[in-house]
Amino acid sequence: MTKFVNIAIVGLGQVGIYLYNELKSKSKAIENKTGKKIRIIAISAKNKNKKRRFQIDKKIFYSNPLNIFKKNKIDILFECVGLSNGISKKIVETALINKINVITPNKALIAKNGDYLANLAEKNKVNLEFEASVAGGIPILRTIKEGLATNKIYKVYGILNGTTNYILTEMEKTGETFDKVLKKAQLFGYAEPGNPKLDLNGFDAFAKIRILSALSFNTKISKKKCIMEGIENIKLEDIKIAAQLGLRVKLLGISEIINGQLFETVHPCLVSKNTYIGNVNGVMNAVITEGKPVGESVFQGEGAGPGPTSSSLLSDLLSILRGNTKYPFGISSNKRISIKPFNNDKYTNSLYLRFDVKDKQGVLSLITNRLAKYKISVKRIIQTPDKKNKKATIVIITHKTTEINAKNCLSIFKKNKNILKFPTLIRLYN
């Protein structure tokens, strides 16, 4: 006899409404694979009458999502609101306390409250699944928790935001400005139509790297301040110069154990066009793990849009329907450790520095002398004069230097009248 499983969806934005349609259209396939028949018995969002991509059943609509728990027997709840706290946290918390399995694509919620919510899920013997929170359609979290479970992973990094990767790729391909390409990304549904700030400033990728760290290294989610930079300051000029040097700009999330300490960061990197990571383009994400004994493992797939996200959400659903109750982070919460953070000042990279300067004698030597004062040695210089406007662009590629040296050195240029703008800095990766 087929068992019915009651499902609720809270949040009917791009992901939630797509998921709603997928659950309805694929219910038979889900039943064939699991022996369980699903039925959506409750949905909730801010606006009942909003025009949506797919038609909803208004008879099961709740304006207040917390009322769902009072009137229904729910087995599995999808949280698709997307906040790090507030109603998102309250919904998930309430569901877990009521012994309801939770599936969410909400990386902000997990990165901020994952330890607490995982502990709650374990205590109530239900699942908290969040495969869709990292890297869209790539099953990277399940791979780390299960496929690579006996390996000692010491590094995980990659392209974790499809929106920014699409923007950087399109700028290079079309020669269009950041603002023009952003509008295209919004039109295609790769970027939020209202406020895409969390993609562009690096926060989205950073939340994902914190989740990957916790899973890869069996640690508590780090709360320490780290280097987090987005792509808002990357100009078309930088992408063109990088191309001349055989390089591309990519927003990378990086997490590794260095001398027993945890290092996490997200920032734009210049990578060689000859590398694997340098050829992951468009909305594609890529995650690379390094560990023992497996060595290097590479995972690639679409990372932006409701389709890939829904694919991961349904993967979590099938896992639960098959009767798998698992630790949210792969091991018991009381066995996950806190680890000392790496000192970011000691982070070392070669640097790409772009200076917009007055085209006059002595400016280049002024810059190189300042760099030398902070033990930053020059590897390559490219000068492009603009005689008409009496300006010049100076690009300097440096040898490796520490983060603190770069920071202290560049702060000097804020006050120099011959430097027209604060220098643009992009780190070279490997």
C-alpha positions as CSV (number, residue, x, y, z in Angstrom):
1,M,0.0,0.0,0.0
2,T,1.4,3.4,-1.0
3,K,2.2,5.7,1.9
4,F,1.2,9.4,1.6
5,V,3.7,12.1,2.6
6,N,2.4,15.6,3.3
7,I,4.5,18.5,2.1
8,A,4.5,22.2,2.8
9,I,6.3,24.9,0.8
10,V,7.0,28.3,2.4
11,G,8.3,31.0,0.0
12,L,7.0,31.1,-3.6
13,G,9.7,33.2,-5.2
14,Q,11.7,32.1,-8.3
15,V,12.9,28.9,-6.6
16,G,9.7,28.2,-4.5
17,I,7.3,28.4,-7.4
18,Y,9.5,26.4,-9.7
19,L,9.8,23.7,-7.0
20,Y,6.0,23.7,-6.5
21,N,5.5,22.9,-10.2
22,E,8.3,20.3,-10.2
23,L,6.7,18.5,-7.3
24,K,3.3,18.4,-9.0
25,S,4.6,17.3,-12.4
26,K,7.0,14.7,-11.1
27,S,4.9,13.2,-8.3
28,K,4.5,9.9,-10.2
29,A,8.3,9.6,-10.9
30,I,8.9,10.3,-7.2
31,E,6.4,7.5,-6.3
32,N,8.1,5.1,-8.6
33,K,11.5,5.8,-7.2
34,T,10.6,5.8,-3.5
35,G,7.3,4.0,-3.1
36,K,5.9,7.1,-1.4
37,K,3.1,9.3,-2.8
38,I,3.6,13.0,-2.1
39,R,0.9,15.6,-1.7
40,I,1.3,19.3,-1.3
41,I,-1.1,20.3,1.5
42,A,0.1,23.8,2.4
43,I,1.9,26.7,0.6
44,S,2.7,30.2,1.9
45,A,4.1,33.5,0.6
46,K,3.6,37.2,1.2
47,N,1.0,37.7,-1.5
48,K,-1.7,35.3,-2.4
49,N,-2.7,37.0,-5.6
50,K,0.7,37.8,-7.0
51,K,1.2,36.9,-10.7
52,R,3.5,33.9,-10.7
53,R,5.2,31.7,-13.3
54,F,2.9,28.7,-12.4
55,Q,-0.7,28.8,-11.1
56,I,-1.1,27.9,-7.4
57,D,-3.9,26.2,-5.5
58,K,-5.2,29.0,-3.4
59,K,-7.2,26.6,-1.2
60,I,-4.0,25.5,0.5
61,F,-2.5,29.0,0.7
62,Y,-1.5,30.5,4.1
63,S,-0.7,34.2,4.5
64,N,1.0,33.4,7.9
65,P,3.3,30.4,7.5
66,L,3.3,29.6,11.2
67,N,-0.4,28.8,10.9
68,I,0.5,25.8,8.8
69,F,1.7,23.9,11.9
70,K,-1.6,24.4,13.7
71,K,-3.9,23.0,11.1
72,N,-1.9,20.2,9.3
73,K,0.1,17.1,9.8
74,I,3.2,17.9,7.8
75,D,6.0,15.4,7.1
76,I,8.4,17.5,5.1
77,L,8.7,21.3,4.9
78,F,10.6,23.3,2.2
79,E,11.8,26.7,3.4
80,C,12.4,28.9,0.3
81,V,12.1,32.4,1.9
82,G,15.8,33.0,2.0
83,L,16.5,35.2,5.1
84,S,19.4,34.5,7.5
85,N,17.1,35.1,10.5
86,G,13.6,36.3,11.1
87,I,10.7,34.2,9.6
88,S,13.1,31.8,7.8
89,K,14.7,30.8,11.1
90,K,11.4,30.7,12.9
91,I,9.8,28.4,10.3
92,V,12.7,25.9,10.3
93,E,13.0,26.0,14.1
94,T,9.3,25.3,14.6
95,A,9.3,22.5,12.0
96,L,12.3,20.7,13.6
97,I,10.8,21.1,17.1
98,N,7.6,19.5,15.8
99,K,9.6,16.6,14.3
100,I,9.1,17.7,10.7
101,N,11.9,17.1,8.2
102,V,13.2,20.4,6.6
103,I,14.7,21.0,3.2
104,T,16.1,24.4,2.3
105,P,18.2,26.1,-0.3
106,N,18.9,29.0,2.1
107,K,22.7,29.3,2.4
108,A,22.4,32.5,4.5
109,L,20.3,30.7,7.1
110,I,22.6,27.7,7.3
111,A,25.8,29.8,7.3
112,K,24.5,31.8,10.3
113,N,22.4,29.3,12.2
114,G,23.4,25.9,10.8
115,D,25.1,24.7,14.0
116,Y,22.0,25.4,16.2
117,L,19.5,24.1,13.6
118,A,21.6,20.9,13.0
119,N,21.7,20.2,16.8
120,L,17.9,20.7,16.9
121,A,17.4,18.3,14.0
122,E,19.6,15.6,15.7
123,K,17.8,16.1,19.0
124,N,14.4,15.5,17.3
125,K,15.6,12.7,15.0
126,V,14.6,14.4,11.8
127,N,16.5,15.6,8.7
128,L,17.8,19.1,8.0
129,E,18.8,19.0,4.3
130,F,20.5,21.9,2.5
131,E,22.1,20.4,-0.6
132,A,20.7,23.3,-2.8
133,S,22.4,25.9,-0.6
134,V,25.7,25.4,-2.3
135,A,26.6,25.3,-6.1
136,G,23.1,24.9,-7.5
137,G,22.7,21.6,-9.2
138,I,26.0,20.1,-8.2
139,P,25.5,17.4,-5.5
140,I,28.7,18.6,-3.7
141,L,27.4,18.5,-0.1
142,R,26.2,14.9,-0.4
143,T,29.5,13.9,-2.1
144,I,31.5,15.3,0.8
145,K,29.2,13.8,3.4
146,E,29.0,10.4,1.7
147,G,31.2,9.8,-1.3
148,L,34.3,11.4,0.3
149,A,33.4,10.5,3.9
150,T,36.5,8.5,4.7
151,N,38.9,11.1,3.1
152,K,40.8,13.8,5.0
153,I,39.9,16.9,3.0
154,Y,42.3,19.8,3.6
155,K,41.2,22.2,0.9
156,V,38.0,23.2,-1.0
157,Y,37.7,26.0,-3.4
158,G,36.0,27.1,-6.6
159,I,33.5,29.3,-8.4
160,L,30.4,29.3,-6.1
161,N,28.2,32.1,-7.6
162,G,26.8,31.6,-11.1
163,T,25.6,35.3,-11.3
164,T,29.0,36.8,-10.9
165,N,30.6,34.2,-13.1
166,Y,28.1,35.0,-15.9
167,I,28.7,38.7,-15.5
168,L,32.5,38.3,-15.7
169,T,32.3,35.9,-18.7
170,E,29.9,38.2,-20.6
171,M,32.0,41.3,-20.0
172,E,35.0,39.5,-21.5
173,K,33.0,38.0,-24.4
174,T,31.0,41.0,-25.4
175,G,33.1,44.0,-24.3
176,E,30.0,45.4,-22.5
177,T,30.2,47.3,-19.2
178,F,29.4,45.8,-15.8
179,D,26.1,47.6,-15.6
180,K,24.9,46.5,-19.0
181,V,25.7,42.8,-18.4
182,L,24.1,43.0,-14.9
183,K,20.8,44.0,-16.6
184,K,21.1,41.0,-18.9
185,A,21.7,38.7,-15.9
186,Q,18.6,40.1,-14.3
187,L,16.5,39.6,-17.5
188,F,17.6,35.9,-17.7
189,G,16.8,35.3,-14.1
190,Y,20.4,34.7,-13.1
191,A,20.5,37.8,-10.8
192,E,17.8,39.1,-8.5
193,P,15.6,41.7,-10.3
194,G,15.4,44.0,-7.3
195,N,18.6,44.0,-5.3
196,P,21.4,41.6,-6.5
197,K,23.8,43.0,-3.9
198,L,24.4,39.8,-2.0
199,D,25.6,38.1,-5.2
200,L,27.8,41.0,-6.3
201,N,29.5,41.8,-2.9
202,G,30.7,38.3,-2.3
203,F,28.3,37.5,0.6
204,D,26.5,34.7,-1.3
205,A,29.7,32.9,-2.1
206,F,31.1,33.5,1.4
207,A,28.1,31.8,3.0
208,K,28.6,28.8,0.8
209,I,32.3,28.6,1.6
210,R,31.5,28.5,5.3
211,I,29.1,25.6,4.8
212,L,31.7,23.8,2.7
213,S,34.3,24.4,5.4
214,A,32.2,22.9,8.1
215,L,31.4,19.8,6.0
216,S,34.9,19.3,4.7
217,F,36.8,19.7,7.9
218,N,34.2,18.5,10.4
219,T,34.2,21.9,12.2
220,K,31.7,24.3,13.6
221,I,30.7,27.1,11.3
222,S,33.3,29.8,11.6
223,K,32.1,33.2,12.8
224,K,35.5,35.0,12.5
225,K,35.9,38.0,10.2
226,C,37.5,37.1,6.9
227,I,38.5,38.7,3.6
228,M,35.3,39.1,1.6
229,E,35.3,41.1,-1.6
230,G,32.9,41.0,-4.6
231,I,33.1,42.1,-8.2
232,E,31.5,45.6,-8.0
233,N,34.9,47.3,-8.5
234,I,36.0,45.1,-11.5
235,K,36.0,47.3,-14.6
236,L,35.9,46.3,-18.3
237,E,39.4,47.8,-18.5
238,D,40.7,45.2,-16.0
239,I,39.1,42.3,-17.9
240,K,40.7,43.5,-21.2
241,I,44.2,44.0,-19.6
242,A,43.9,40.5,-18.0
243,A,43.1,39.0,-21.4
244,Q,46.2,40.5,-22.8
245,L,48.2,38.8,-20.1
246,G,46.6,35.4,-20.7
247,L,44.5,35.7,-17.6
248,R,40.8,35.9,-16.6
249,V,39.0,37.4,-13.6
250,K,37.0,34.8,-11.5
251,L,35.3,35.3,-8.1
252,L,36.7,32.4,-6.0
253,G,35.7,31.0,-2.7
254,I,38.7,29.4,-0.9
255,S,38.9,27.4,2.3
256,E,41.8,25.4,3.6
257,I,43.6,24.2,6.7
258,I,47.0,25.9,6.9
259,N,49.2,24.8,9.8
260,G,46.2,23.5,11.7
261,Q,44.3,26.8,11.3
262,L,41.2,27.5,9.2
263,F,41.5,29.9,6.3
264,E,38.4,31.1,4.5
265,T,38.1,33.9,1.9
266,V,36.1,35.1,-1.1
267,H,37.6,37.6,-3.6
268,P,38.2,38.2,-7.3
269,C,41.2,36.3,-8.6
270,L,43.2,36.5,-11.8
271,V,43.6,32.9,-13.1
272,S,45.4,31.6,-16.1
273,K,43.3,30.9,-19.2
274,N,45.2,27.5,-19.4
275,T,43.8,26.3,-16.1
276,Y,40.7,24.3,-15.5
277,I,39.1,27.0,-13.2
278,G,39.9,29.6,-15.8
279,N,37.6,27.9,-18.3
280,V,34.5,27.5,-16.1
281,N,32.4,30.1,-17.8
282,G,28.8,31.5,-17.9
283,V,26.5,30.5,-15.0
284,M,28.6,27.4,-14.3
285,N,29.9,26.7,-10.8
286,A,32.9,24.5,-10.1
287,V,34.0,23.0,-6.8
288,I,37.5,21.4,-6.3
289,T,38.4,19.4,-3.2
290,E,41.9,18.3,-2.3
291,G,42.3,15.4,0.2
292,K,43.9,12.1,1.1
293,P,43.9,9.5,-0.2
294,V,41.6,10.6,-3.1
295,G,43.7,13.6,-4.3
296,E,42.0,16.2,-6.3
297,S,38.3,15.9,-7.2
298,V,36.5,18.3,-9.5
299,F,32.7,19.0,-9.7
300,Q,31.0,21.3,-12.2
301,G,27.5,22.3,-13.0
302,E,25.0,25.1,-13.3
303,G,24.9,27.3,-10.2
304,A,22.3,29.9,-10.9
305,G,18.6,29.7,-11.6
306,P,15.6,27.8,-10.2
307,G,16.2,24.7,-12.4
308,P,19.5,23.6,-10.9
309,T,18.3,24.6,-7.4
310,S,15.1,22.6,-7.7
311,S,17.2,19.6,-8.9
312,S,19.1,19.6,-5.6
313,L,15.9,20.2,-3.5
314,L,14.3,17.1,-5.1
315,S,17.5,15.1,-4.5
316,D,17.1,15.9,-0.8
317,L,13.5,15.0,-0.9
318,L,14.2,11.5,-2.4
319,S,16.9,10.9,0.3
320,I,14.3,11.6,3.0
321,L,11.6,9.6,1.3
322,R,13.9,6.6,1.2
323,G,14.1,6.7,5.0
324,N,17.6,8.1,5.4
325,T,17.9,10.1,8.7
326,K,21.4,11.6,8.7
327,Y,23.5,14.1,10.6
328,P,23.1,17.4,8.8
329,F,26.8,18.0,8.7
330,G,27.9,14.4,8.2
331,I,28.9,13.7,11.8
332,S,27.2,14.3,15.1
333,S,27.2,18.0,16.3
334,N,29.0,17.1,19.5
335,K,31.9,15.7,17.5
336,R,32.4,18.8,15.3
337,I,35.2,21.0,16.6
338,S,36.0,24.7,16.6
339,I,39.3,25.5,15.0
340,K,41.6,28.5,15.3
341,P,41.4,31.0,12.4
342,F,44.4,31.7,10.2
343,N,45.8,35.2,10.5
344,N,44.6,36.9,7.3
345,D,47.5,39.4,7.4
346,K,49.9,36.5,6.5
347,Y,47.9,35.6,3.4
348,T,50.3,35.8,0.4
349,N,49.6,36.5,-3.3
350,S,51.1,38.1,-6.3
351,L,49.0,41.3,-7.1
352,Y,47.6,43.1,-10.1
353,L,47.6,46.8,-9.3
354,R,46.0,49.3,-11.6
355,F,46.7,53.0,-11.1
356,D,45.0,55.9,-12.9
357,V,47.5,58.8,-12.7
358,K,48.4,62.2,-14.1
359,D,50.7,61.7,-17.1
360,K,53.7,63.5,-15.7
361,Q,57.3,62.6,-15.1
362,G,58.2,60.9,-11.8
363,V,54.8,59.3,-11.1
364,L,55.9,55.8,-12.0
365,S,59.1,56.0,-9.8
366,L,57.0,57.4,-7.0
367,I,54.8,54.3,-7.1
368,T,57.6,51.7,-7.4
369,N,59.5,53.4,-4.6
370,R,56.5,53.1,-2.3
371,L,56.0,49.5,-3.3
372,A,59.7,48.8,-2.5
373,K,59.3,50.5,0.9
374,Y,56.8,47.8,1.8
375,K,58.9,45.0,0.3
376,I,56.6,44.6,-2.7
377,S,58.8,43.8,-5.7
378,V,57.7,44.5,-9.3
379,K,57.4,41.6,-11.8
380,R,55.9,43.5,-14.7
381,I,54.7,47.0,-15.7
382,I,52.3,48.0,-18.4
383,Q,51.9,51.8,-19.1
384,T,49.1,53.1,-21.3
385,P,49.2,56.9,-21.8
386,D,46.1,59.0,-22.6
387,K,47.8,62.1,-24.0
388,K,44.5,63.8,-24.9
389,N,43.4,63.9,-21.2
390,K,46.9,64.1,-19.8
391,K,46.4,60.9,-17.9
392,A,47.9,57.4,-17.9
393,T,47.0,53.9,-16.7
394,I,49.8,52.0,-15.0
395,V,49.4,48.3,-14.3
396,I,51.9,46.6,-12.1
397,I,52.1,42.8,-11.5
398,T,54.0,42.1,-8.3
399,H,55.8,39.1,-6.9
400,K,54.2,37.5,-3.9
401,T,53.6,39.7,-0.9
402,T,51.5,39.5,2.3
403,E,48.0,41.0,2.7
404,I,49.2,43.4,5.5
405,N,52.0,44.7,3.3
406,A,49.6,45.4,0.4
407,K,47.1,47.0,2.7
408,N,49.6,49.4,4.4
409,C,51.3,50.2,1.1
410,L,48.1,51.1,-0.8
411,S,46.7,53.3,2.0
412,I,49.5,55.8,1.3
413,F,48.2,56.4,-2.3
414,K,44.9,57.8,-0.9
415,K,46.4,61.1,-0.3
416,N,48.6,61.6,-3.4
417,K,47.3,64.3,-5.8
418,N,49.0,62.5,-8.8
419,I,47.0,59.3,-8.2
420,L,43.6,60.1,-9.6
421,K,41.7,57.1,-8.0
422,F,42.4,54.6,-5.3
423,P,44.3,51.7,-7.0
424,T,42.4,48.7,-8.1
425,L,43.8,45.5,-6.6
426,I,43.1,41.9,-7.9
427,R,45.0,39.0,-6.4
428,L,46.6,36.4,-8.7
429,Y,45.6,32.8,-7.8
430,N,48.5,30.3,-7.9
